[in-house]
Amino acid sequence: MILISNVLRAQHYHAVGQNLQYSNRRNLELKYDPTGTTLERQDSIKAIIYSIGKSKVLQRVELSLNSNAAGWELSCKVPDSTVVVSVSFESPDGQKDNNKGKGYLLPLYRKSKPLPFAYAQMSNMVSGIPYGDERIKKDQALALTYMKQELQYYPDHESQLRNNYFNMLANSPSKEDKVLLVQKLSQMRSDKEEDLMMAQLYLSYFGSKQQADSLDQLLKARFPNGQYVQYLKQKESPAPHDPKPLTAGNNAPVRVLTASEVNDMLIDETVSALTLKDINGNSVEIGAGDLKGKIIVLDFWATWCGPCVASFPGMQTVMKKYEGRNDIVFLYIATMEKGDAYQNVRNFLSKHKYPFIMLMDEPTGEMNMYKAYSHYKLEGGIPYKIIIDKKGHIRFRKNGFDGNSAEMVSELSAIIDSIDK
């Protein structure tokens, strides 16, 4: 078992939020104060502890905490190769405290440094990568913060973490992160096709045309039958997308979300109104004017984004469910389009007869940033869905689409129903 001293020698315990302190000098020691949580008045509390190594879950245990005048305490051993521990707390009647959906994540230390890959694993966990049966809210900004902490302590880990790290920088709403990405891509030295391809695509997107064109020629010459050439061929002749409606026959059944699961997904962020043009050039005020006091579902997409288009049949199904509800509005925002954005979207809509209200995002002229993309602080790329309640607060965010339309329909419907008051 690991023997680790704490980063704070005089004060042996690290704080995680307001309710938990921990030490890993010899064993893992927890001090838990449930004040203000759902477990505040419980007589018995257990901890569900995941020990996580560099690349996988090593152990899951459930242990009872001991109560004393100072609160609740627990001491246990973890496997030698553990780098981070995730803890949640539960009472016999099923009440849970998982730090309001964020989890209690405990990086383990040796002397004054976190163990190698501790913060990298924490970055994965808050990015939405599942482990065990725990549910942690996705937080791309926090994931990038953790990744930067990992590389601050261990700069030599960057080559192993490059794909995730660069993707986070690319999708960050911060201009400084995009500048950092371009700097790192320009300085990168690699003969691997996947690295050169990644650099070419990012540099092309962020406006470094000369470097991108040079890498384009290099990839074609060095890897004539490689992934990059195949990617270009597929891009030139994309597979057609059929807007087939979602039915029970073409999607597997999905589990109905519990009230607790829906509550864990809800957020509450203030956001100001924003004006965009629709596909016909008319101004639309999101969160103001005719749309004030309505539930608004925003779907950010692009004509070149396969997962975005693949999610549209499911979105049609959600819209159909609320058909006739003038107080629930679905807006589709075309963002990050290449070339003539308006013409791209018009061509798409002429081929695919979706009954969507289509808005057009506007480039700001800075590092390929876009007006709505930045305003709503999108992270993690597109597709990206946001739900705004009648008070004008953002209550739900989610990026990506894994192909499960039924699950998406269930999730979006549950969120809309929960805020439809």
C-alpha positions, 0 to 999 in steps of 0.5 A: 500500500502507498505511503504518501506524505501530505503537501501541507506538513503542518496541516495534515488535511486537504480541503475539498469544498466545505464538507470534506477534508482528507489526508493520505500520509499513510492511509487515506483518512477522511473527515466529513462534515455533512452540514448543509448537505442531504445527509445533515441529519443522518445517524449512519453514513457510508462512503463509496470510494473509487481508487483510480490509477493512471488509466483505470479504476482499481478498486471500489469499496463501501465503508461506514464512517465513524461519528464523533464530536468533530463529525464523521471520520474514516481511515482505509487503505488504497491500492499502491498505484492509485493516483486519485480517489473519488468519494461520495456519501450515502445514508441507509435510506438512499440519500446521497451527497456527491458534492452537488454532482461534481463529486469529491475528487481527491488527488493523492500526493507524494511530498509536495507534489500530486502523483503523476497523472492525478490531475490528468485523470481528474480532467478525464472525469469532469470531461464526462469519461465514465467510471464505475456507476458515478455520475459527475457533471461535465465541466469542460472549463474545469477539465482544462484547468486540471489538465493545465495543472497536470502539465504544470507539475509534469511538463513531460506528460504533454506528448501523452496527453496532447490529443485531449489537451489540444482539443480542450484548448481548441474548444475553450472560449478563451482567446488566450487558449487558442493563441496558446494552441497555435504556439504549441502546434507551431513548435510541435516536432513529430513524424507521426501522421496523426500528429501532423494531421491534427496540427494541419486541421487546427492550424487551418481552422485558426487561420495559420494558412501558410503552415496549414498548406505546408502540412497539407502537402507534406501529408499527401506526399508522405502518406498517400494512402493514409488517414488524411488523404482518406479524410479529404476524399470523404469530405469531398463526397460526404454520405447523404443524411436522411432526415428519417423521423425517430420511431420505436423501430429504429431506436432502442428503448431508453430508461426514463430519467429519475427526478434525482438524475434530472436535478443533477443535470440542471444548472442555473446561469444568468445570460444576457439577451443576444441578437442574431440574424436568421437565414433570411437576414431578419433580426432575432432577439434571443431572450428578449422581445418576442422570445422573452419569458419563453423556454428556448432550446438552442442547438449549435451545429454546422453543415460539415458536422456529421454528429450535428446532422445525425442528431436532427431526427431526434430533435424533430421528435422533441419538437413534435412533442411540444408542437403547439406550445408557443412558449417553447421555442427551438432555435438552430444556430449555424456556427463555424461555417466555412466559406459562404455560411448563408449559402451553405445553410440554404443548400443544406435546407434545400436538400433536407426539409427540416422545419427549423428556425435557422439563425446564423452565428457571426465571426468576430474576426478574432482567432476564428471566434464567433459571436453566439459561440462566445456569448453562450460560452460553449466548450467542447465543440459542436453539436452543443445544446443549451436550454434557457428557462422562462426567466432567461437563465441557462438550465442545461448544457450538453455538447456532442452526440453519441448516436443514441437519438432515443436517449437524447429525446428522453434527456431533453424532454425531461429537462424541458418538463422539469423547468416548464413551470 
